[in-house]
Amino acid sequence: MRVLIVEDERIIAENLQKLLKSDGFESDVANGINDMYRKLEKNTYEVILLDLMLPDGNAINEIQTLKNEFPDIGIIVISAKSTDIDKILGIELGADDYVGKPFNPREVVARVKAYLRRTKGIKEVIRYGKLEIYPSDYVVLYDGQKIDLTAKEFEILKLLAQRPDRVYSREEILETIWTDEYDVFDRVVDVHINSLRKKLGKDWIITVRGVGYKFSKKGDAQSSENERL
């Protein structure tokens, strides 16, 4: 899946590219309207993230043209012009969604995924190397092969994988996963983590001594290194 980021602020564009890449998307950056059309001539995109105030013009005037010439591409406006009138005008001209600045880049990526699920039936996937996690289907694949997990194992894996490198204490995992159950001890988390490691490989989930657990995006690479050793 490929996204075109039309944004002249370099830091914003780089942050969006980084997050899109971590979610399995390819992306290009155009720093203006003319550059946008040049890239659209050369590549195929599923979504355009469109800033309105660009060095060579106001891109709101381009929304109808884009929809006429590229009807299959979704347009998500990301703009500092975030009044209700601007949003209504953008949607009426053909934009599929509108996010006002300042924004959290993660929200923009979530809007991209929501648009693709809504319009193209594309399911959300969390992907790291050969590992693929499909949150809505409770499915985990490794190198194309299904890994059978219990519901609790899946929920723990999803929780950790959605925020890689964030450390979760046993108490946090219990409160998040075992929300309606009583008399559950933190030892049950250790049991489920050990089971996940046996099924996926021990390098995907790291123990942070005295704190808890975190997911490693480098599980594949670390496992390969251990095999060589």
Residue frames as a rotation matrix with the C-alpha (Angstrom) as fourth column:
MET 1
0.581 0.814 0.000 0.00
0.814 -0.581 0.000 0.00
0.000 0.000 -1.000 0.00
ARG 2
-0.511 -0.817 0.266 1.41
0.839 -0.541 -0.050 3.38
0.185 0.198 0.963 -1.00
VAL 3
0.563 0.637 -0.526 0.65
0.754 -0.656 0.013 6.83
-0.337 -0.404 -0.850 0.43
LEU 4
-0.161 -0.560 0.812 1.55
0.709 -0.638 -0.300 10.23
0.686 0.528 0.500 -1.04
ILE 5
0.205 0.126 -0.970 2.31
0.869 -0.481 0.121 12.84
-0.451 -0.868 -0.208 1.63
VAL 6
0.084 -0.118 0.989 1.84
0.662 -0.735 -0.144 16.36
0.744 0.667 0.017 0.23
GLU 7
0.893 0.100 -0.440 3.49
0.439 -0.418 0.796 18.48
-0.105 -0.903 -0.417 2.90
ASP 8
0.516 -0.721 0.462 6.17
0.100 -0.485 -0.869 21.17
0.851 0.494 -0.178 2.78
GLU 9
0.474 -0.376 0.796 7.12
-0.873 -0.317 0.370 20.97
0.113 -0.871 -0.479 6.46
ARG 10
-0.119 -0.657 -0.744 9.99
-0.598 0.646 -0.475 18.48
0.793 0.388 -0.469 6.48
ILE 11
-0.872 -0.262 0.413 9.70
-0.488 0.416 -0.767 17.31
0.029 -0.871 -0.491 10.09
ILE 12
0.001 0.954 0.301 5.97
-0.749 0.200 -0.632 16.60
-0.663 -0.224 0.715 9.76
ALA 13
0.550 0.192 -0.813 6.52
-0.785 0.450 -0.425 14.69
0.284 0.872 0.398 6.51
GLU 14
-0.430 -0.805 -0.408 9.39
-0.544 0.592 -0.595 12.65
0.721 -0.034 -0.692 7.99
ASN 15
-0.732 0.214 0.647 7.38
-0.575 0.316 -0.755 11.74
-0.366 -0.924 -0.109 11.10
LEU 16
0.382 0.922 -0.061 4.45
-0.776 0.285 -0.562 10.59
-0.501 0.262 0.825 8.96
GLN 17
0.311 -0.347 -0.885 6.76
-0.724 0.517 -0.457 8.55
0.616 0.782 -0.091 6.73
LYS 18
-0.730 -0.671 0.129 8.35
-0.572 0.497 -0.652 6.87
0.373 -0.550 -0.747 9.72
LEU 19
-0.451 0.636 0.626 5.02
-0.569 0.335 -0.751 5.86
-0.688 -0.695 0.211 11.25
LEU 20
0.555 0.649 -0.520 3.58
-0.808 0.275 -0.521 4.72
-0.195 0.710 0.677 7.93
LYS 21
-0.087 -0.687 -0.721 6.63
-0.695 0.560 -0.450 2.53
0.714 0.462 -0.527 7.34
SER 22
-0.854 -0.253 0.455 6.27
-0.518 0.498 -0.695 0.96
-0.051 -0.829 -0.556 10.79
ASP 23
-0.062 0.914 0.401 2.70
-0.465 0.329 -0.822 0.00
-0.883 -0.237 0.405 9.82
GLY 24
-0.216 -0.126 0.968 3.76
0.497 0.839 0.220 -1.59
-0.840 0.529 -0.118 6.54
PHE 25
0.837 0.544 0.053 3.05
0.345 -0.451 -0.823 1.30
-0.424 0.708 -0.565 4.14
GLU 26
-0.350 -0.850 0.395 5.32
0.928 -0.255 0.273 2.71
-0.131 0.462 0.877 1.47
SER 27
0.669 0.608 -0.428 5.21
0.559 -0.791 -0.249 6.48
-0.489 -0.073 -0.869 1.02
ASP 28
-0.292 -0.689 0.663 6.54
0.892 -0.446 -0.070 9.38
0.344 0.571 0.745 -1.01
VAL 29
0.037 0.244 -0.969 6.67
0.631 -0.758 -0.167 13.07
-0.775 -0.605 -0.182 -0.15
ALA 30
-0.036 0.001 0.999 5.68
0.851 -0.525 0.031 15.96
0.525 0.851 0.018 -2.43
ASN 31
-0.549 -0.279 -0.788 6.53
0.743 -0.594 -0.307 19.45
-0.383 -0.754 0.533 -1.21
GLY 32
-0.646 0.391 -0.656 4.01
-0.411 -0.902 -0.133 21.28
-0.643 0.183 0.743 -3.37
ILE 33
0.399 0.916 0.044 1.13
-0.376 0.207 -0.903 21.02
-0.836 0.344 0.428 -5.84
ASN 34
0.490 -0.259 -0.832 3.28
-0.859 0.020 -0.512 20.67
0.149 0.966 -0.213 -8.95
ASP 35
-0.641 -0.766 0.055 5.48
-0.754 0.614 -0.234 18.06
0.145 -0.192 -0.971 -7.28
MET 36
-0.291 0.640 0.711 2.31
-0.403 0.592 -0.698 16.18
-0.868 -0.490 0.085 -6.25
TYR 37
0.716 0.629 -0.302 1.11
-0.513 0.180 -0.840 15.90
-0.474 0.756 0.451 -9.85
ARG 38
0.053 -0.781 -0.623 4.55
-0.923 0.200 -0.329 14.79
0.381 0.592 -0.710 -11.02
LYS 39
-0.800 -0.368 0.474 4.55
-0.557 0.748 -0.361 11.94
-0.222 -0.553 -0.803 -8.51
LEU 40
0.066 0.911 0.408 0.97
-0.368 0.402 -0.839 10.98
-0.928 -0.095 0.362 -9.35
GLU 41
0.587 0.086 -0.805 2.01
-0.810 0.042 -0.586 10.58
-0.017 0.995 0.094 -12.99
LYS 42
-0.244 -0.859 -0.450 4.80
-0.792 0.444 -0.419 8.18
0.560 0.254 -0.788 -12.05
ASN 43
-0.981 -0.185 -0.057 3.32
-0.102 0.744 -0.661 6.11
0.164 -0.643 -0.748 -9.21
THR 44
-0.073 0.972 -0.222 0.11
0.066 0.227 0.972 4.53
0.995 0.057 -0.081 -7.98
TYR 45
-0.933 -0.204 0.298 -1.21
-0.248 -0.236 -0.940 5.54
0.261 -0.950 0.169 -4.57
GLU 46
-0.375 0.825 -0.422 -4.09
0.796 0.520 0.309 4.44
0.475 -0.220 -0.852 -2.37
VAL 47
0.621 0.544 -0.565 -4.22
0.770 -0.556 0.311 7.60
-0.145 -0.629 -0.764 -0.25
ILE 48
-0.173 -0.618 0.767 -3.06
0.464 -0.738 -0.490 11.22
0.869 0.272 0.414 -0.49
LEU 49
0.209 0.133 -0.969 -2.35
0.927 -0.344 0.153 13.10
-0.313 -0.930 -0.195 2.74
LEU 50
-0.021 -0.086 0.996 -2.93
0.785 -0.618 -0.036 16.64
0.618 0.782 0.081 1.55
ASP 51
-0.378 -0.133 -0.916 -1.79
0.674 -0.718 -0.174 19.80
-0.635 -0.683 0.361 3.30
LEU 52
0.590 0.728 0.349 -3.72
0.775 -0.391 -0.496 22.77
-0.225 0.563 -0.795 1.96
MET 53
0.921 -0.263 -0.288 -1.32
-0.269 -0.963 0.018 25.69
-0.282 0.060 -0.957 2.39
LEU 54
0.465 -0.755 0.463 1.59
0.767 0.604 0.214 24.86
-0.441 0.256 0.860 0.08
PRO 55
-0.339 -0.718 -0.607 4.36
0.320 -0.695 0.643 27.04
-0.884 0.024 0.466 -1.37
ASP 56
-0.996 -0.089 0.030 2.81
0.054 -0.279 0.959 27.03
-0.077 0.956 0.283 -4.85
GLY 57
-0.524 0.846 0.093 -0.84
-0.436 -0.360 0.825 27.51
0.731 0.392 0.558 -3.91
ASN 58
-0.372 0.548 0.749 -3.87
-0.830 0.165 -0.532 26.51
-0.415 -0.820 0.394 -1.86
ALA 59
-0.976 -0.151 -0.155 -4.47
-0.207 0.866 0.455 22.82
0.065 0.477 -0.877 -2.51
ILE 60
-0.392 0.903 0.177 -8.15
0.078 0.224 -0.971 23.05
-0.917 -0.367 -0.158 -1.63
ASN 61
0.206 0.435 -0.877 -8.60
-0.796 -0.447 -0.408 24.14
-0.570 0.782 0.254 -5.24
GLU 62
-0.535 -0.524 -0.663 -7.07
-0.816 0.525 0.243 20.83
0.221 0.671 -0.708 -6.36
ILE 63
-0.615 0.266 0.743 -9.39
-0.364 0.740 -0.566 18.44
-0.700 -0.618 -0.358 -4.49
GLN 64
0.492 0.871 -0.011 -12.05
-0.376 0.201 -0.904 18.27
-0.785 0.449 0.426 -7.22
THR 65
0.371 -0.447 -0.814 -9.41
-0.902 0.033 -0.429 17.85
0.219 0.894 -0.392 -9.92
LEU 66
-0.699 -0.674 0.238 -7.78
-0.715 0.669 -0.204 15.04
-0.021 -0.313 -0.950 -7.96
LYS 67
-0.303 0.668 0.680 -11.10
-0.244 0.635 -0.733 13.27
-0.921 -0.388 -0.029 -7.47
ASN 68
0.686 0.567 -0.455 -11.94
-0.547 -0.010 -0.837 13.59
-0.479 0.823 0.304 -11.17
GLU 69
0.290 -0.671 -0.682 -8.56
-0.848 0.150 -0.508 12.40
0.444 0.726 -0.526 -12.43
PHE 70
-0.723 -0.572 -0.387 -7.80
-0.280 0.755 -0.593 9.85
0.631 -0.321 -0.706 -9.68
PRO 71
0.140 0.937 0.321 -11.20
-0.729 -0.122 0.674 8.66
0.670 -0.329 0.665 -8.38
ASP 72
0.621 0.106 -0.776 -9.78
0.222 0.927 0.304 5.58
0.751 -0.361 0.552 -6.67
ILE 73
-0.495 -0.850 -0.179 -7.36
0.499 -0.109 -0.859 7.51
0.711 -0.515 0.479 -4.46
GLY 74
0.514 0.637 -0.574 -8.54
0.834 -0.215 0.508 8.59
0.201 -0.740 -0.642 -1.03
ILE 75
-0.204 -0.528 0.825 -7.83
0.216 -0.846 -0.488 12.17
0.955 0.079 0.287 0.04
ILE 76
0.479 0.252 -0.841 -7.23
0.871 -0.018 0.491 12.98
0.108 -0.967 -0.228 3.69
VAL 77
0.421 -0.272 0.865 -6.69
0.080 -0.939 -0.334 16.68
0.904 0.209 -0.373 4.28
ILE 78
0.262 -0.405 -0.876 -4.14
0.964 0.075 0.253 17.61
-0.037 -0.911 0.410 6.97
SER 79
-0.115 -0.189 0.975 -4.23
0.535 -0.839 -0.099 21.35
0.837 0.511 0.197 7.46
ALA 80
-0.865 -0.212 -0.455 -3.85
0.496 -0.504 -0.707 24.24
-0.080 -0.837 0.541 9.89
LYS 81
-0.687 0.725 0.055 -7.10
-0.647 -0.644 0.408 25.58
0.331 0.244 0.912 8.38
SER 82
-0.874 0.215 -0.436 -9.20
0.320 0.929 -0.184 23.58
0.366 -0.300 -0.881 10.81
THR 83
-0.701 0.711 0.064 -12.38
-0.596 -0.534 -0.599 25.62
-0.392 -0.458 0.798 11.30
ASP 84
-0.185 0.727 0.661 -15.74
0.193 0.687 -0.701 23.93
-0.964 -0.002 -0.267 10.75
ILE 85
0.672 0.449 -0.589 -16.20
-0.421 -0.423 -0.802 25.86
-0.610 0.787 -0.095 7.50
ASP 86
-0.153 -0.822 -0.548 -12.86
-0.984 0.073 0.165 24.63
-0.096 0.564 -0.820 6.16
LYS 87
-0.772 -0.117 0.625 -13.69
-0.214 0.974 -0.081 21.04
-0.599 -0.196 -0.776 7.09
ILE 88
0.211 0.943 0.258 -17.15
0.140 0.232 -0.963 21.21
-0.968 0.239 -0.083 5.51
LEU 89
0.580 -0.035 -0.814 -15.75
-0.724 -0.478 -0.496 22.77
-0.372 0.878 -0.303 2.34
GLY 90
-0.504 -0.853 -0.132 -13.01
-0.840 0.449 0.306 20.16
-0.202 0.265 -0.943 2.08
ILE 91
-0.617 0.340 0.710 -15.48
0.112 0.931 -0.349 17.30
-0.779 -0.136 -0.612 2.46
GLU 92
0.479 0.862 -0.168 -17.98
-0.027 -0.177 -0.984 18.86
-0.877 0.476 -0.062 0.03
LEU 93
0.317 -0.442 -0.839 -15.22
-0.919 -0.362 -0.157 19.22
-0.234 0.821 -0.521 -2.58
GLY 94
0.666 0.053 -0.744 -14.47
-0.435 0.838 -0.330 15.51
0.606 0.544 0.581 -2.30
ALA 95
-0.467 -0.848 0.251 -12.03
-0.718 0.197 -0.668 14.95
0.517 -0.492 -0.701 0.56
ASP 96
0.067 0.462 -0.884 -12.59
0.104 0.878 0.467 11.66
0.992 -0.123 0.011 2.38
ASP 97
0.513 0.049 -0.857 -11.41
0.851 0.099 0.515 12.90
0.111 -0.994 0.009 5.77
TYR 98
0.385 -0.320 0.866 -10.00
-0.011 -0.939 -0.343 16.02
0.923 0.123 -0.365 7.42
VAL 99
0.422 -0.344 -0.839 -7.45
0.901 0.261 0.346 16.32
0.100 -0.902 0.420 10.25
GLY 100
0.883 -0.039 0.468 -6.60
-0.017 -0.999 -0.051 19.73
0.469 0.037 -0.882 11.70
LYS 101
-0.139 -0.971 -0.196 -3.10
0.579 0.080 -0.811 20.80
0.803 -0.226 0.551 12.74
PRO 102
-0.440 -0.898 -0.023 -1.52
-0.885 0.437 -0.162 20.41
0.155 -0.051 -0.987 15.18
PHE 103
0.698 0.679 -0.227 -2.15
-0.646 0.734 0.209 16.67
0.308 0.001 0.951 15.11
ASN 104
0.112 -0.598 0.794 -0.68
-0.551 0.627 0.550 13.47
-0.827 -0.499 -0.259 16.46
PRO 105
-0.420 -0.327 -0.847 0.92
-0.907 0.194 0.374 11.65
0.042 0.925 -0.378 13.49
ARG 106
-0.971 0.086 0.221 -0.43
0.040 0.978 -0.205 8.39
-0.234 -0.190 -0.953 14.91
GLU 107
-0.108 0.988 -0.109 -3.95
0.007 -0.109 -0.994 9.73
-0.994 -0.108 0.005 14.50
VAL 108
0.097 0.095 -0.991 -3.29
-0.916 -0.381 -0.126 10.47
-0.390 0.920 0.050 10.83
VAL 109
-0.811 -0.432 -0.394 -1.99
-0.551 0.791 0.267 6.94
0.196 0.433 -0.880 10.24
ALA 110
-0.735 0.621 0.272 -5.05
0.241 0.615 -0.751 5.58
-0.634 -0.487 -0.601 12.04
ARG 111
0.162 0.799 -0.578 -7.26
-0.437 -0.467 -0.768 7.64
-0.885 0.377 0.274 9.68
VAL 112
-0.328 -0.359 -0.874 -5.41
-0.944 0.153 0.292 6.15
0.029 0.921 -0.389 6.68
LYS 113
-0.996 -0.086 -0.029 -6.03
-0.084 0.994 -0.076 2.62
0.036 -0.073 -0.997 7.94
ALA 114
-0.403 0.915 0.014 -9.67
0.136 0.076 -0.988 3.38
-0.905 -0.396 -0.155 8.76
TYR 115
0.098 0.404 -0.909 -10.23
-0.825 -0.478 -0.302 4.76
-0.557 0.780 0.286 5.24
LEU 116
-0.595 -0.406 -0.694 -8.71
-0.755 0.578 0.309 1.65
0.276 0.708 -0.650 3.66
ARG 117
-0.929 0.325 0.176 -10.77
0.192 0.831 -0.522 -0.68
-0.316 -0.451 -0.835 5.83
ARG 118
-0.181 0.933 -0.310 -13.94
-0.082 -0.329 -0.941 1.27
-0.980 -0.145 0.136 5.07
THR 119
0.350 0.345 -0.871 -13.50
-0.770 -0.424 -0.477 1.59
-0.534 0.837 0.117 1.31
LYS 120
-0.001 -0.471 -0.882 -11.30
-0.892 0.399 -0.212 -1.27
0.452 0.787 -0.420 0.18
GLY 121
0.888 0.448 -0.103 -11.99
-0.347 0.802 0.487 -3.95
0.301 -0.396 0.867 2.74
ILE 122
0.027 -0.959 -0.283 -8.34
-0.058 0.281 -0.958 -3.99
0.998 0.042 -0.048 3.78
LYS 123
0.835 0.308 -0.457 -7.85
0.369 0.304 0.878 -5.42
0.409 -0.901 0.141 7.23
GLU 124
0.635 -0.615 0.467 -5.59
-0.749 -0.638 0.178 -3.86
0.188 -0.464 -0.866 9.82
VAL 125
0.768 -0.478 -0.428 -2.33
0.453 0.876 -0.165 -5.73
0.453 -0.067 0.889 10.26
ILE 126
0.721 -0.667 0.185 0.56
-0.609 -0.484 0.628 -5.25
-0.329 -0.566 -0.756 12.66
ARG 127
0.924 -0.377 -0.058 3.67
0.247 0.707 -0.663 -6.46
0.291 0.599 0.746 10.85
TYR 128
0.491 -0.862 0.128 7.24
-0.775 -0.365 0.516 -6.93
-0.398 -0.352 -0.847 12.03
GLY 129
-0.643 -0.763 -0.059 9.48
-0.685 0.539 0.490 -8.93
-0.342 0.356 -0.869 9.72
LYS 130
-0.821 0.297 -0.488 7.83
-0.098 0.768 0.633 -12.31
0.563 0.568 -0.601 9.14
LEU 131
-0.734 0.552 -0.395 5.36
0.621 0.313 -0.718 -11.80
-0.273 -0.773 -0.573 11.99
GLU 132
-0.724 0.598 0.344 1.86
-0.167 -0.636 0.753 -10.59
0.669 0.488 0.561 11.10
ILE 133
-0.805 0.504 -0.313 -0.88
0.473 0.227 -0.851 -9.86
-0.358 -0.833 -0.421 13.63
TYR 134
-0.624 0.690 0.366 -4.49
0.129 -0.370 0.920 -9.28
0.770 0.622 0.142 12.49
PRO 135
-0.971 0.111 0.211 -6.24
-0.234 -0.291 -0.928 -7.61
-0.042 -0.950 0.308 15.46
SER 136
-0.242 0.970 -0.021 -9.83
-0.964 -0.243 -0.110 -7.87
-0.112 -0.007 0.994 14.23
ASP 137
0.404 0.399 -0.823 -9.56
-0.633 0.772 0.063 -11.57
0.661 0.495 0.564 13.32
TYR 138
0.563 -0.297 0.771 -7.46
-0.674 0.374 0.637 -12.87
-0.477 -0.879 0.010 16.24
VAL 139
0.948 -0.277 0.154 -5.06
0.314 0.752 -0.579 -14.31
0.044 0.598 0.801 13.67
VAL 140
0.436 -0.887 -0.152 -1.26
-0.607 -0.415 0.678 -14.49
-0.664 -0.203 -0.719 13.88
LEU 141
0.979 -0.201 0.041 0.93
0.158 0.617 -0.771 -15.59
0.129 0.761 0.636 10.99
TYR 142
0.347 -0.932 -0.102 4.65
-0.440 -0.258 0.860 -16.23
-0.828 -0.254 -0.500 11.00
ASP 143
-0.735 -0.633 -0.241 6.28
-0.448 0.186 0.875 -16.58
-0.509 0.751 -0.421 7.59
GLY 144
-0.479 0.648 -0.592 2.78
-0.758 0.034 0.652 -17.21
0.443 0.761 0.475 6.20
GLN 145
-0.490 0.269 -0.829 1.98
0.320 0.940 0.116 -20.01
0.811 -0.208 -0.547 8.64
LYS 146
0.375 0.736 0.563 -0.79
-0.359 -0.445 0.821 -19.61
0.855 -0.510 0.097 11.21
ILE 147
-0.814 -0.564 -0.137 0.25
-0.026 0.272 -0.962 -19.68
0.580 -0.780 -0.236 14.86
ASP 148
0.176 0.931 -0.321 -2.45
0.365 0.241 0.899 -21.00
0.914 -0.275 -0.298 17.18
LEU 149
-0.889 -0.393 0.234 -2.81
-0.031 -0.459 -0.888 -18.79
0.457 -0.797 0.396 20.24
THR 150
-0.272 0.808 -0.522 -5.39
0.961 0.203 -0.187 -18.72
-0.045 -0.553 -0.832 23.01
ALA 151
0.554 0.577 0.601 -7.53
0.603 -0.775 0.188 -15.57
0.574 0.258 -0.777 23.28
LYS 152
0.923 -0.233 -0.306 -5.52
0.131 -0.556 0.820 -14.27
-0.361 -0.798 -0.483 26.24
GLU 153
-0.021 -0.975 0.221 -2.20
0.674 0.149 0.723 -14.97
-0.738 0.164 0.654 24.53
PHE 154
-0.088 0.051 0.995 -3.40
0.937 -0.336 0.100 -13.06
0.339 0.940 -0.018 21.48
GLU 155
0.834 0.494 0.247 -4.58
0.383 -0.839 0.386 -10.11
0.398 -0.228 -0.889 23.53
ILE 156
0.625 -0.697 -0.352 -1.25
0.246 -0.252 0.936 -9.88
-0.741 -0.671 0.014 25.35
LEU 157
-0.269 -0.748 0.607 0.68
0.847 0.117 0.519 -10.08
-0.459 0.653 0.602 22.08
LYS 158
0.214 0.432 0.876 -1.50
0.808 -0.583 0.089 -7.40
0.549 0.688 -0.474 20.49
LEU 159
0.959 0.166 -0.228 -1.14
0.276 -0.720 0.637 -5.13
-0.058 -0.674 -0.736 23.51
LEU 160
0.292 -0.935 -0.200 2.65
0.316 -0.104 0.943 -5.36
-0.903 -0.339 0.265 23.49
ALA 161
-0.324 -0.475 0.818 3.05
0.889 0.143 0.435 -5.22
-0.324 0.868 0.376 19.69
GLN 162
0.565 0.610 0.556 0.90
0.756 -0.653 -0.051 -2.10
0.332 0.449 -0.830 19.30
ARG 163
0.902 -0.343 0.264 3.40
-0.409 -0.875 0.260 -0.15
0.142 -0.342 -0.929 21.42
PRO 164
0.644 -0.697 -0.316 6.77
0.563 0.711 -0.421 -1.76
0.518 0.093 0.850 20.71
ASP 165
-0.374 -0.924 0.083 9.59
0.474 -0.267 -0.839 -0.94
0.797 -0.275 0.538 23.12
ARG 166
-0.052 0.398 0.916 7.10
-0.755 -0.616 0.225 0.32
0.653 -0.680 0.332 25.76
VAL 167
-0.874 -0.317 -0.369 7.47
0.001 0.758 -0.652 -1.63
0.486 -0.570 -0.662 28.98
TYR 168
0.179 0.967 0.184 4.26
-0.534 -0.061 0.843 -2.98
0.826 -0.249 0.505 30.51
SER 169
-0.664 -0.323 0.674 4.20
-0.748 0.297 -0.594 -4.06
-0.008 -0.899 -0.439 34.14
ARG 170
-0.898 0.367 -0.243 2.45
0.348 0.930 0.119 -7.28
0.269 0.022 -0.963 35.09
GLU 171
-0.497 0.737 -0.459 -0.19
0.428 -0.252 -0.868 -5.18
-0.755 -0.627 -0.190 36.84
GLU 172
-0.398 0.323 -0.859 -0.89
-0.684 -0.728 0.043 -3.17
-0.611 0.605 0.511 33.67
ILE 173
-0.812 0.066 -0.580 -1.25
-0.428 0.608 0.668 -6.34
0.397 0.791 -0.466 31.61
LEU 174
-0.803 0.536 -0.262 -3.59
0.593 0.668 -0.451 -7.86
-0.067 -0.517 -0.853 34.19
GLU 175
-0.385 0.678 -0.627 -5.76
0.126 -0.634 -0.763 -4.74
-0.914 -0.372 0.159 34.36
THR 176
-0.429 0.163 -0.888 -5.96
-0.821 -0.480 0.308 -4.50
-0.377 0.862 0.340 30.57
ILE 177
-0.680 0.051 -0.732 -6.49
-0.480 0.724 0.497 -8.16
0.555 0.688 -0.467 29.62
TRP 178
-0.606 0.452 -0.655 -8.25
0.654 0.751 -0.087 -9.62
0.453 -0.481 -0.751 32.66
THR 179
-0.767 0.243 0.594 -10.66
-0.291 -0.957 0.015 -6.70
0.572 -0.161 0.804 33.13
ASP 180
0.142 0.960 0.240 -13.68
-0.804 -0.029 0.594 -8.67
0.577 -0.277 0.768 34.37
GLU 181
0.432 -0.048 -0.901 -11.93
0.244 0.968 0.066 -11.41
0.868 -0.248 0.430 36.29
TYR 182
0.587 -0.163 0.793 -11.13
-0.752 -0.474 0.458 -11.48
0.302 -0.865 -0.401 39.98
ASP 183
0.640 -0.402 0.655 -8.56
-0.357 0.600 0.716 -13.37
-0.681 -0.692 0.240 42.05
VAL 184
0.871 -0.452 0.193 -6.12
0.393 0.404 -0.826 -13.42
0.295 0.795 0.530 39.14
PHE 185
0.625 -0.711 -0.323 -2.48
0.193 -0.260 0.946 -13.19
-0.756 -0.654 -0.026 40.20
ASP 186
0.524 -0.459 -0.718 0.38
-0.769 -0.617 -0.167 -11.63
-0.366 0.639 -0.676 38.27
ARG 187
-0.409 -0.669 0.621 1.95
-0.334 0.743 0.580 -15.09
-0.849 0.030 -0.528 37.95
VAL 188
0.364 0.625 0.690 -0.66
0.461 0.523 -0.717 -15.85
-0.810 0.579 -0.097 35.26
VAL 189
0.839 -0.144 -0.525 0.97
-0.467 -0.687 -0.557 -13.19
-0.280 0.713 -0.643 33.07
ASP 190
-0.176 -0.982 0.063 4.34
-0.850 0.184 0.494 -14.98
-0.497 0.033 -0.867 33.30
VAL 191
-0.239 0.160 0.958 2.68
0.158 0.980 -0.124 -18.26
-0.958 0.122 -0.260 32.32
HIS 192
0.762 0.608 0.223 1.10
0.338 -0.080 -0.938 -16.71
-0.552 0.790 -0.266 29.22
ILE 193
0.589 -0.640 -0.494 4.32
-0.767 -0.634 -0.093 -14.91
-0.254 0.434 -0.864 28.23
ASN 194
-0.395 -0.759 0.517 6.26
-0.541 0.648 0.537 -18.18
-0.743 -0.067 -0.666 28.47
SER 195
0.107 0.529 0.842 3.67
0.466 0.721 -0.513 -19.87
-0.879 0.447 -0.170 26.27
LEU 196
0.926 0.216 -0.309 3.89
-0.120 -0.609 -0.784 -17.06
-0.358 0.763 -0.538 23.69
ARG 197
0.154 -0.960 -0.235 7.67
-0.899 -0.234 0.371 -17.40
-0.411 0.154 -0.899 23.58
LYS 198
-0.395 -0.262 0.880 7.41
-0.051 0.963 0.264 -21.12
-0.917 0.060 -0.394 22.94
LYS 199
0.394 0.685 0.613 5.01
0.607 0.308 -0.733 -20.54
-0.691 0.661 -0.294 20.05
LEU 200
0.997 0.065 -0.039 6.60
0.020 -0.730 -0.683 -17.45
-0.073 0.680 -0.729 18.46
GLY 201
0.174 -0.982 0.066 10.22
0.616 0.056 -0.786 -17.60
0.768 0.178 0.615 19.52
LYS 202
0.284 -0.031 -0.958 11.77
0.954 -0.090 0.285 -16.23
-0.095 -0.995 0.004 22.68
ASP 203
-0.668 -0.737 -0.101 13.16
0.721 -0.675 0.156 -13.01
-0.183 0.031 0.983 21.17
TRP 204
-0.274 0.629 0.727 9.87
0.499 -0.554 0.667 -11.22
0.822 0.545 -0.163 20.43
ILE 205
0.771 0.563 0.297 9.06
-0.007 -0.459 0.888 -10.49
0.637 -0.687 -0.350 24.08
ILE 206
-0.287 -0.958 0.010 11.78
0.173 -0.062 -0.983 -9.14
0.942 -0.280 0.184 26.37
THR 207
0.570 0.378 -0.730 11.77
0.766 0.078 0.638 -9.27
0.298 -0.923 -0.245 30.15
VAL 208
-0.019 -0.521 0.853 12.75
-0.164 -0.840 -0.517 -5.99
0.986 -0.149 -0.070 31.80
ARG 209
-0.337 -0.179 -0.924 13.90
0.685 0.627 -0.371 -7.13
0.646 -0.758 -0.089 35.20
GLY 210
-0.725 0.082 -0.683 11.93
0.610 -0.384 -0.693 -5.64
-0.320 -0.920 0.228 38.07
VAL 211
-0.735 0.460 -0.498 9.51
-0.512 -0.858 -0.038 -3.86
-0.445 0.227 0.866 35.72
GLY 212
0.326 0.894 0.308 7.70
-0.330 0.412 -0.849 -6.15
-0.886 0.175 0.429 33.28
TYR 213
-0.108 -0.264 0.958 7.67
0.696 0.668 0.263 -7.00
-0.710 0.695 0.112 29.58
LYS 214
0.127 0.178 -0.976 8.07
-0.543 -0.811 -0.218 -5.27
-0.830 0.558 -0.007 26.25
PHE 215
0.799 0.207 0.564 7.79
0.354 0.597 -0.720 -6.28
-0.486 0.775 0.404 22.59
SER 216
-0.207 -0.923 -0.325 10.89
-0.055 -0.320 0.946 -6.21
-0.977 0.213 0.015 20.41
LYS 217
0.700 0.433 -0.568 10.54
-0.532 -0.215 -0.819 -5.17
-0.476 0.876 0.080 16.75
LYS 218
-0.006 -0.832 -0.555 13.81
-0.978 0.120 -0.169 -7.03
0.208 0.542 -0.814 16.10
GLY 219
0.372 0.224 0.901 12.55
-0.607 0.793 0.053 -10.48
-0.702 -0.567 0.431 17.05
ASP 220
0.999 0.006 0.054 13.33
0.039 0.611 -0.791 -11.91
-0.038 0.792 0.610 13.62
ALA 221
0.490 -0.869 0.064 16.83
-0.419 -0.300 -0.857 -10.47
0.764 0.393 -0.511 13.46
GLN 222
-0.008 -0.480 0.877 17.68
-1.000 0.027 0.005 -11.51
-0.027 -0.877 -0.480 17.01
SER 223
0.669 0.309 0.676 16.46
-0.347 0.934 -0.084 -15.06
-0.658 -0.178 0.732 16.42
SER 224
0.931 -0.354 -0.084 18.60
0.041 0.332 -0.942 -15.34
0.361 0.874 0.324 13.27
GLU 225
0.179 -0.899 0.399 21.64
-0.748 -0.388 -0.539 -14.09
0.639 -0.202 -0.742 15.20
ASN 226
0.153 -0.067 0.986 21.08
-0.880 0.444 0.166 -16.67
-0.449 -0.894 0.009 17.94
GLU 227
0.937 0.224 0.267 20.80
-0.076 0.880 -0.469 -19.44
-0.340 0.419 0.842 15.35
ARG 228
0.646 -0.759 -0.088 24.20
-0.195 -0.053 -0.979 -18.46
0.738 0.649 -0.182 13.91
LEU 229
-0.068 -0.665 0.744 25.72
-0.957 -0.167 -0.236 -18.48
0.281 -0.728 -0.625 17.36
